[in-house]
Structures are given as C-alpha cells and as structure tokens.
Amino acid sequence: MSIRLAEYIWLDGSEPTRQLRSKTKVLSAGEDPGIWGFDGSSTNQAEGHSSDCVLRPVFTTNDPIRNRFDFQAGRSLLVLCEVLNVDMTPHSSNTRNQCVEVGGQYENQESWFGLEQEYTLLKDGRPLGFPVDGYPAPQGQYYCSVGASNAYGRAIIEEHLDACLSAGLKISGINAEVMPGQWEFQVGPVGPVEASDHLWVARYLLERIAESHGVTVSWDPKPVAGDWNGAGCHTNFSTRAMREEQGVCIRAAEALGERAQEHVRNYGAGIESRLTGLHETCDYREFRYGVSDRGASVRIPWQVARDGTGYIEDRRPNANCDPYVVTAMITETVCSTLE
C-alpha cells in the first residue's frame, strides 16, 4: 500500500519569541491530513495535568525535502497548523487567529505585504565567515556579494530557494546581506495571512536545510555586538488606495507614527539592541519617515515620492518578529485610518 508523510508544523508558546515545532504523521495514499494533537506541556502551551492541545491544518503544500527521495509512490506534505484548545477555541499562543480577523475586517482595502526576512548562519556559535579568533574584514564588501571570500553559505541559500519554489511559496528573491554569514529572502506581495503563513513555512524549510548541513539559523536581531548590522524583517505594505491614489502613502506613514511605540513593542524581542540609530534604522525611541531614507523608521521609496502612489517600508520589525502580529498591526493601524 502506498503511503505518504505529513509534517505537521506549528508555533509553540515560548516567550518572548515563538519557536517552530513539528512532527510526522503517516497517511495512506488517499488520506488527507486532519486535526491532530500534541503534548502542550512540552511546548510551553499547557500544564501537565491538562496537557492536550489541538493542531488544525491551515496551509498544506508539497514537502520539497522528503519528496526529493520519491518516498514510495506518495507525495509527502508540509502541514502548517494553528493551535487550538480542546474546545476548539484559539489557544492563547495562536497569533494567526487575530491576523485572520483583522485581515477579514479590512479585506475590502486589499492589503499587500512584502516581507524581507534577514537571518544569520552560525557554525560553532560564530557567523559563517567569522574566524575562530578576531573578526573578518569590516562590513561593506559582503552585501549582494560574490566569491568565496565574501559570500558564506550560498549552497544552503540556493537549496532553500529551490525548496521554497518547489513548495509553491510566494518567495520573490534572495540576497547576501551586510554582515558575513547574513542573508535575506523575500516573501510577497500577498495578503497579511498568506504572507505570514508562507514566511513561517519558509523559516521551517531554512531550519531543516541548515540542519542537514550542520549549521544553525539565528533569527537574533543583533547576533554580533559592535559595528555590525543587525537582522530585521523589513515590511513593505500597501493598500489599493495607496497603490492608486496620490498622497495616501504619506497618510499611511503618518498613521504608523501615531502608534509608533505600540508597534515597536510588538516587533520582536531585543529590538533595542538592533534599533540604536547607528546601523541603518533610527533609534527605536524615535519615529520618522523619509524618501529613500534607510535611516528612517519608515522609508518612502523614491519612485513612490515621484509618482505619489505605491507602497511604504516599515524598517523596524526584527528578524525574530512574529509576522502574524506585524501584518495584523500594520493592517489595522493603517486601514482604520484610511477608512
């Protein structure tokens, strides 16, 4: 009998940063993945005396890792799940639920997101490209670089891109970043829930691929202290009105400024270590927007300033942010203002 494997993926209850968890279910060839369960007392989501939690599939796609080996005749799956209580209500750690609600509330405004996920590859606790003692050459030569003395870990990055494309994720690009061993991939432009779902699955695939190379993926916003760039998740955002009507992008940037500190508090743990004002984005206690200004909290692209329409980039979210939280907050803040 043909079988296939379903890898159930979910977010745990770790604080202050959620961690990915997964486990495998063996399915018959024609069986679809359904609701499953897990021990929440082992994932910071329940007490031992009442430990059951529920996994409800929300996004299912091809598993590009297992299907490379053509496991028997089946097609294995990645199954992203939300976590529920046993009464089928959303678990307190379930940030996707709020994202779905906000996305639905402002669906008529047609929000699009493009998420720029930065991360750092580590080996033996050091970023790839960092020597055992001391530091590599100062940053400057590594961004979008080529060559063995500049780009470290490209085999992992290329394998990850292939896996994301095979899984049908809305990945739109990759590049080497400013610090050695630091890279970025982009997801979007798509709606808030889809962007977040696809980003989480892309993060999972990166973790699994790096694992097979004996490399750790760090989502730390400041993996190396000192004169090195941190790692963010720059968030590009637009509504239909921003894409079509003059001046609405400026209104959107101003709306984010009205709730600046509330957003910063929800943009990822350790944000103060990254947003110091010394490396690209301004201090986390400040807010400003500007044309082509990568030192601003929110960047207005030059072509948007020229045309009066398009999108804005919120540069504040951390690499370790929860995209469900970020996309929901930006959607609610801007769309409620534009109503």
C-alpha positions in Angstrom: 0.0 0.0 0.0 1.3 3.4 -0.9 1.7 5.9 1.9 2.8 9.5 2.3 4.1 11.6 5.1 2.6 14.7 6.5 4.9 17.0 8.6 2.7 19.0 11.0 4.3 22.4 11.8 3.2 24.8 14.5 4.3 27.6 16.7 5.0 26.9 20.4 4.3 29.0 23.4 8.0 30.1 24.1 8.4 33.6 25.3 9.4 36.2 24.2 9.9 34.5 20.8 7.8 31.7 19.4 9.7 28.6 18.2 8.8 26.2 15.4 7.8 22.7 16.3 6.9 19.7 14.0 6.1 16.1 14.0 5.3 13.5 11.3 2.1 11.6 10.6 2.0 8.6 8.2 -1.0 8.8 5.9 -2.4 6.3 3.4 -2.1 7.5 -0.2 -5.6 8.9 -0.4 -5.8 10.2 3.2 -5.9 13.9 3.8 -4.3 15.4 6.9 -6.8 16.4 9.5 -7.0 17.6 13.1 -4.3 16.1 15.3 -2.9 16.7 18.8 0.2 17.2 20.8 1.6 17.5 24.4 1.3 21.2 25.2 3.1 20.7 28.5 6.3 20.1 26.5 5.9 23.2 24.3 5.1 25.9 26.9 1.4 25.7 25.9 -0.3 23.7 28.7 0.2 22.3 32.2 1.0 18.6 32.7 -2.4 17.9 34.4 -4.3 19.1 31.3 -1.7 18.8 28.6 -3.7 18.2 25.3 -3.6 20.8 22.6 -5.1 20.6 19.1 -3.4 21.1 15.7 -5.8 22.3 13.0 -4.3 22.5 9.4 -4.4 25.9 7.9 -2.0 25.7 5.0 -0.9 22.5 3.2 1.7 22.2 0.5 4.3 19.9 -1.1 7.2 18.8 1.1 10.2 19.5 -1.1 12.7 17.9 1.3 11.1 14.4 1.6 9.8 14.4 -2.0 13.3 14.6 -3.3 13.6 10.9 -2.5 10.2 10.0 -4.0 9.2 8.1 -0.9 7.4 5.1 -2.3 4.6 6.4 -4.6 3.2 9.1 -2.3 3.7 12.8 -2.2 4.6 14.0 1.2 3.2 17.2 2.7 4.0 20.1 4.9 1.0 21.0 7.0 1.1 24.3 8.8 -1.3 24.3 11.7 -2.8 26.7 14.2 -3.0 25.7 17.8 -6.5 25.3 19.5 -7.7 24.3 22.9 -9.6 21.1 23.2 -12.9 23.0 23.0 -11.7 24.2 19.5 -11.2 27.8 20.6 -7.9 29.5 19.7 -5.1 28.9 22.1 -3.6 32.0 23.8 -0.4 31.5 21.8 -2.4 31.5 18.5 -1.5 34.8 16.9 -2.7 33.7 13.5 -6.3 33.9 14.7 -6.1 37.7 15.2 -4.3 38.1 11.9 -7.2 36.3 10.1 -9.8 38.5 11.9 -8.0 41.8 11.1 -7.4 40.7 7.5 -11.1 39.9 7.1 -12.2 43.1 8.7 -10.3 45.2 6.2 -10.4 42.8 3.2 -12.0 45.5 1.0 -8.8 47.6 1.2 -6.8 44.8 -0.4 -3.6 45.0 1.8 -0.4 43.6 0.3 2.7 42.7 2.2 6.3 42.0 1.1 8.4 40.6 3.9 12.2 40.8 3.8 13.5 38.1 6.2 17.1 38.6 7.3 18.9 35.9 9.2 22.4 34.7 10.1 24.0 31.3 9.6 26.1 30.1 12.5 28.7 27.3 12.8 30.1 26.5 16.3 28.5 29.7 17.6 30.1 32.0 15.1 28.6 33.5 11.9 29.9 31.8 8.8 32.9 33.8 7.6 34.0 34.8 11.1 37.4 33.4 12.1 37.9 31.4 15.3 39.7 34.4 16.8 39.0 38.0 16.0 36.8 39.3 13.2 36.7 39.4 9.4 37.2 42.5 7.3 34.7 45.3 8.2 31.3 45.1 6.6 31.0 46.8 3.2 32.1 44.1 0.8 29.6 41.4 1.7 26.2 42.9 0.7 24.9 41.2 -2.5 28.5 39.8 -2.9 30.0 37.0 -4.9 33.1 35.0 -4.3 34.3 32.6 -1.6 36.0 35.4 0.5 32.7 37.4 0.6 29.7 35.1 0.4 29.4 32.3 3.0 26.8 29.6 3.0 25.5 30.1 -0.6 24.8 26.3 -1.0 22.3 26.4 1.8 20.7 29.6 0.4 20.3 28.2 -3.1 18.9 24.9 -1.7 16.4 26.9 0.4 15.3 28.9 -2.6 14.7 25.7 -4.6 12.8 24.2 -1.8 10.5 27.3 -1.4 9.8 27.3 -5.1 9.0 23.6 -5.1 6.6 24.1 -2.1 4.8 26.8 -4.1 5.7 29.6 -1.6 5.4 33.2 -2.7 9.2 33.7 -2.4 10.3 36.6 -4.5 14.1 36.8 -4.1 17.3 36.2 -2.1 20.5 38.1 -1.5 23.6 38.2 0.7 23.3 40.8 3.5 25.7 43.4 5.0 27.4 41.1 7.6 29.3 37.9 6.7 27.1 34.9 7.1 24.0 37.0 6.9 21.4 36.5 4.2 17.9 37.5 3.3 14.9 36.1 1.4 11.7 37.9 0.5 8.1 36.8 0.5 5.2 38.5 -1.3 3.5 40.7 -2.3 0.4 38.9 -0.9 -2.2 39.5 1.8 -1.4 39.5 5.5 -2.4 35.9 6.4 -0.8 34.4 3.2 2.4 36.4 3.7 2.7 35.2 7.3 1.8 31.6 6.5 4.4 31.4 3.7 7.1 33.1 5.8 6.7 30.6 8.6 6.9 27.7 6.2 9.9 29.3 4.6 11.6 29.7 8.0 10.8 26.0 8.7 12.4 24.9 5.4 15.5 27.0 6.1 15.9 25.5 9.6 15.6 21.9 8.2 18.0 22.5 5.3 20.6 24.2 7.5 20.2 21.4 10.0 21.3 18.9 7.3 24.4 21.0 6.8 25.3 21.1 10.5 24.6 24.9 10.5 22.3 26.8 12.8 19.9 29.6 11.7 19.9 32.6 14.0 16.9 35.0 14.0 18.7 37.1 16.6 18.2 40.8 15.8 21.8 41.6 16.9 23.8 38.3 16.6 27.2 40.1 16.8 27.8 43.1 19.1 29.7 46.1 17.9 29.9 47.7 14.4 27.9 45.1 12.6 24.4 45.3 11.2 21.6 43.6 13.0 19.0 41.4 11.3 15.5 42.7 10.6 12.3 41.7 8.7 11.6 44.9 6.8 8.0 45.0 5.9 6.7 46.5 2.7 3.0 47.4 2.8 0.3 48.9 0.5 -3.5 49.1 0.2 -5.4 49.5 -3.0 -5.8 53.2 -2.2 -2.0 53.6 -1.6 -1.4 52.0 -5.0 -3.9 54.1 -6.9 -4.4 57.5 -5.1 -2.0 60.4 -4.7 -0.8 61.1 -1.2 -2.2 58.1 0.6 1.2 56.6 1.2 2.2 59.6 3.3 -1.1 59.3 5.3 -0.2 55.6 5.9 3.3 56.5 7.2 1.8 59.2 9.5 -0.6 56.7 10.8 2.2 54.4 11.8 3.8 57.3 13.6 0.7 57.8 15.7 1.2 54.3 17.3 5.0 54.1 16.9 5.8 52.7 20.4 3.0 50.2 20.4 4.3 48.8 17.2 7.9 48.7 18.4 6.8 46.7 21.5 5.3 44.0 19.2 8.0 43.9 16.5 10.3 41.3 18.1 12.3 40.7 21.3 15.6 42.6 21.7 14.6 45.4 19.3 16.5 47.9 21.4 19.8 46.1 20.6 19.2 46.5 16.9 17.5 49.9 16.5 20.2 52.0 18.0 20.4 54.6 15.2 24.0 53.6 14.4 23.2 51.0 11.8 20.6 51.9 9.2 17.3 52.4 11.0 16.9 55.1 13.6 16.6 54.6 17.4 13.6 52.6 18.5 12.5 55.5 20.7 12.2 57.8 17.7 9.9 57.8 14.7 10.4 59.4 11.3 9.7 58.7 7.7 11.7 59.9 4.7 12.2 59.4 1.0 14.9 56.8 0.2 16.0 57.1 3.9 17.2 53.8 5.2 18.0 55.5 8.5 14.3 56.3 9.0 11.6 54.2 10.7 9.6 54.1 7.5 11.1 54.5 4.1 9.2 56.1 1.2 10.8 54.6 -2.0 12.0 57.3 -4.4 9.6 56.1 -7.2 6.7 56.5 -4.8 7.7 60.0 -4.0 7.9 60.7 -7.7 4.6 59.0 -8.6 2.6 59.8 -5.5 1.4 56.1 -5.3 2.8 52.7 -4.4 3.9 51.3 -1.0 5.9 52.1 2.1 8.6 50.1 4.0 8.4 49.7 7.8 12.1 49.0 8.6 11.6 48.4 12.3 10.4 44.7 12.6 13.1 42.3 13.9 14.2 39.2 12.2 12.6 37.3 15.1 9.3 39.0 14.8 6.0 37.1 14.5 4.7 38.0 11.0 1.1 37.3 12.1 1.5 40.1 14.7 3.3 42.5 12.5 1.0 42.2 9.5 -2.1 42.4 11.7 -0.9 45.5 13.5 0.1 47.4 10.3 -3.1 46.4 8.6 -5.3 47.6 11.5 -3.3 50.8 12.1 -3.2 52.0 8.5 -6.6 50.6 7.3 -8.5 52.0 10.2 -7.0 55.4 9.4 -7.8 55.2 5.7 -11.4 54.1 6.1 
